[in-house]
Structure formats: structure tokens, C-alpha cells
Amino acid sequence: MPLRFLTAGESHGPGLTIIVEGMPAGVPISEDELAVDMRRRQGGYGRGGRQLIEEDRAIISAGTANGVTTGAPIAMTVENKDYKNWIGKPIPMVTIPRPGHADLAGSLKFQQENMWLIAERSSARETAARVAAGGVAKALLAELGVHIGGHVLAIGGVHATVPDWPWSELFAAAEASPVRCADEEATQKMIARIDQAKAERESVGGIVEVVAWGVVPGLGSDVHWDRKLDGRLAAAVMSIHAIKAVEIGDGFVSSGKSGTQVQDFIRWGDGRPIRMSNHAGGTEGGITNGEPVVVHAGMKPIATTVTPQPSVDMQTGEETVMQYVRSDVCAVPAAAVVVEAMVALVLADAYLEKFGGDNITETCSNVKHFLTAINWTAQA
Ligand SMILES: Cc1cc2nc3c(=O)[nH]c(=O)nc-3n(C[C@H](O)[C@H](O)[C@H](O)COP(=O)(O)O)c2cc1C
């Protein structure tokens, strides 16, 4: 694992800390660039009050000089603006676990009576740190000609029809939608679905698609289970809060079809093998095949609802209901940005694994050398 990252920080603490280690020197990184995805993660129709308080910005405190990486570990912090509202207040005592959260399992694991302490770290506030780390990975991938976009395919059972446009156009259209969906009609229906959930004191989940294009063939490996890129992508994306299903390419749909309907036939074109389709989602045998890497993630409905949910008071043993805390009704558009970040981190790691390089010029020249050796020309 040449590229690693760690995050620390609590939801209502002073802030989040991120360390990304293994980046080659010479990659341009700016706080303003990182801020774009930080803002994208905060948005989306259906978010709760917390996003009105926060104004996330990753501040780089180590690992860059004059706007480029030095090869040293990159350290970043993200301030929790909400922290000032908690200074001087006693830590709340929470003994009623919220179903769907880490509260109960975490309090048993760490033998913590106060589930507030569990929720502080297990909160999806941590995804802001992942997006900062993912921004660093995206900066590396951009140098290598790889681009990543994400959009929403479904919210609360409302499905989008995905237009057959070039990726960059598709993702630009999605960014203009309050629910990050390129289908205008579906956007309106998704907004109505979120409004309905809110009115019913409910929450909704959905499905996002993240695509990385410009990826070279040969990343990952077929020879060991833990080197397979599809498995690495699935683990990274599944580790995101509330993501309960991960699919590469047409995974679930293809499982109900015949073999010839789902294989990506190979033809000769542009001086190299080309594919007639991309049902496989850019990996075969755990190795990238040069097609866009396509990842789908299913997000469960937000666990916290205004409608009370049965739970127990662990202190008294009495049956009761969970205590409602400020919450999103829908965070699917935000989740797309977090999935982008995790896909970027896995791909950046796989690039450095195959091509190495302590300076980005070395990495780029190793990539070029490999592509020349396999006669791989970029497809029009
Ligand atoms: C961007 C994002 C925002 C989220 N916001 C909330 C929220 O406001 N309320 C909530 O109950 N869960 C929210 N979640 C989901 C919970 O963090 C998650 O369900 C919980 O930590 C338990 O983890 P698990 O669902 O992976 O088992 C959010 C998830 C993401 C990715």
C-alpha cells in the first residue's frame, strides 16, 4: 500500500486531522482546489442543519511547498465550526442507542456507558476528512490523465434515466442539479420524494455511480485476493458510512442475464484491442482493462428519523424510543462525493504500486514507458 491515509477527529470536537502518506513530490495541490469537493460534499437537497453551520475547508499544514507536494507526508486539518457551540458545556450522557448507528455495538465493544462518545467518532462527519484525502489522490490522478466524476442514479426508489453523453458532460449536468442527477425530470421527482420523506418524518437512501476514466490497463492483480482491484474498490467504498451495497459495472443486473449478453466483446481498432461495451466496469480478473472504472454504491436510508424508533435505555433496562438528534433526511448527493474520494484513493494507490516514482515526473515517465511497451494508444 504505497499511498496511505489516516483520519482523526470527533464530530463536535475542534476539528478533523488527515495525514496522507506516500505521495510523490511535484504534484500541484491547493487548498482552493480541495475546497471544491469539500463544498460539494456539504451540499445536496435533503441535508440537515449542520451544513448551515459548517464551511469546510482543508488547511494544509505539512507536505507541500510553493503549492506542490514535497514527498513528505501531507497533513491537513478541517475545523468544526460547530465546536464553539459546545465549548464549556458538559458532555451529554446518552444511554439509549439509536438503531442503525454504531451506538450499541460500539458501546459494548469499547465498554463505554456513554454512547455520545461512540457517536462522536462513528459520525459521518469523518467523511469530510476522506474527501480532503481524496482531493490529494485526485490531484495525483489528474497528473496521470485520470478523471473521476460521481452522480446520483436513484433516491428513495426514484430512478434516473442516464443520458448517453460523454462523461465530462454528464457530470457537469449532474453538478447543476440539487440532487446531483443529470436527468432533469428525475431530479424533480427525487426532490419531491425527499420532501415527502420529510413530511412523513422519514428518511431516504439511494444509489450513486462513480466513474474514473483515462485509467491505464494493468492496475491491481489477479494473482492474490487482496491485490484484486475490484475487491479493493469494494472494501473502500463499503467502508463509507451507510453504504451497504457495492457493485462494479453491471454486477447485479448481469447476474440475471445470459453470458453473451454481458461479455464485453473485443475488436481491433486504433491499433489496439477495443471493447464493444463496458459491462465489466473496467476490471477483469481484478485488473483494470483500460475501460472506465464504474462503481455503484447503495446507501441505506438515513438511520435517524423524526419518527421515534424503539430502543432500550441501557442504564435502566427499560424499553423506550431513540432520542432524535438533528439529522439529514437524505445524504445521497453528498455520498457520491465521498465515493469519488475513496475510488480516487484506491486508484492512486494502485498507480503508485505499479509505477512507483518518488517524483511525479518519474511516475509519469514510468506510465508512458509501460504504455509504449504494450502499444496502448489513448482511445478517441
Ligand atoms: C455524507 C453522509 C452524511 C450522513 N448524515 C447522516 C445523518 O445526518 N444522520 C444519520 O443518522 N446518518 C447519517 N449518515 C449515515 C450514518 O453515519 C451511518 O449510517 C452510521 O454511522 C452507521 O454506519 P453504517 O450505516 O455504515 O452501519 C450519513 C452518511 C453519509 C455518507
The ligand as an SDF file (V2000), in Angstrom:
LIG
                    3D

 31 33  0  0  0  0  0  0  0  0999 V2000
  -22.4370   12.1400    3.7830 C   0  0  0  0  0  0  0  0  0  0  0  0
  -23.1610   11.3550    4.8320 C   0  0  0  0  0  0  0  0  0  0  0  0
  -23.9960   12.0220    5.7200 C   0  0  0  0  0  0  0  0  0  0  0  0
  -24.7100   11.3110    6.6840 C   0  0  0  0  0  0  0  0  0  0  0  0
  -25.5630   12.0010    7.5280 N   0  0  0  0  0  0  0  0  0  0  0  0
  -26.2810   11.3100    8.4600 C   0  0  0  0  0  0  0  0  0  0  0  0
  -27.2010   11.9810    9.3110 C   0  0  0  0  0  0  0  0  0  0  0  0
  -27.3660   13.2070    9.2570 O   0  0  0  0  0  0  0  0  0  0  0  0
  -27.9110   11.2380   10.1980 N   0  0  0  0  0  0  0  0  0  0  0  0
  -27.7730    9.8860   10.2980 C   0  0  0  0  0  0  0  0  0  0  0  0
  -28.4460    9.2670   11.1010 O   0  0  0  0  0  0  0  0  0  0  0  0
  -26.9000    9.2150    9.4930 N   0  0  0  0  0  0  0  0  0  0  0  0
  -26.1480    9.8930    8.5900 C   0  0  0  0  0  0  0  0  0  0  0  0
  -25.2680    9.2190    7.7750 N   0  0  0  0  0  0  0  0  0  0  0  0
  -25.1310    7.7620    7.9300 C   0  0  0  0  0  0  0  0  0  0  0  0
  -24.5250    7.3220    9.2520 C   0  0  0  0  0  0  0  0  0  0  0  0
  -23.3190    7.9990    9.5170 O   0  0  0  0  0  0  0  0  0  0  0  0
  -24.3040    5.8220    9.2750 C   0  0  0  0  0  0  0  0  0  0  0  0
  -25.4700    5.1630    8.8910 O   0  0  0  0  0  0  0  0  0  0  0  0
  -23.9220    5.3530   10.6700 C   0  0  0  0  0  0  0  0  0  0  0  0
  -22.6630    5.9170   11.0190 O   0  0  0  0  0  0  0  0  0  0  0  0
  -23.8390    3.8400   10.8320 C   0  0  0  0  0  0  0  0  0  0  0  0
  -22.9480    3.2820    9.9210 O   0  0  0  0  0  0  0  0  0  0  0  0
  -23.4310    2.1590    8.8880 P   0  0  0  0  0  0  0  0  0  0  0  0
  -24.7330    2.6270    8.3250 O   0  0  0  0  0  0  0  0  0  0  0  0
  -22.3420    2.1250    7.8510 O   0  0  0  0  0  0  0  0  0  0  0  0
  -23.5690    0.8640    9.6340 O   0  0  0  0  0  0  0  0  0  0  0  0
  -24.5540    9.9040    6.7950 C   0  0  0  0  0  0  0  0  0  0  0  0
  -23.7010    9.2500    5.9030 C   0  0  0  0  0  0  0  0  0  0  0  0
  -23.0170    9.9550    4.9270 C   0  0  0  0  0  0  0  0  0  0  0  0
  -22.1210    9.2200    3.9600 C   0  0  0  0  0  0  0  0  0  0  0  0
  1  2  1  0
  2  3  1  0
  2 30  2  0
  3  4  2  0
  4  5  1  0
  4 28  1  0
  5  6  2  0
  6  7  1  0
  6 13  1  0
  7  8  2  0
  7  9  1  0
  9 10  1  0
 10 11  2  0
 10 12  1  0
 12 13  2  0
 13 14  1  0
 14 15  1  0
 14 28  1  0
 15 16  1  0
 16 17  1  0
 16 18  1  0
 18 19  1  0
 18 20  1  0
 20 21  1  0
 20 22  1  0
 22 23  1  0
 23 24  1  0
 24 25  2  0
 24 26  1  0
 24 27  1  0
 28 29  2  0
 29 30  1  0
 30 31  1  0
M  END
$$$$
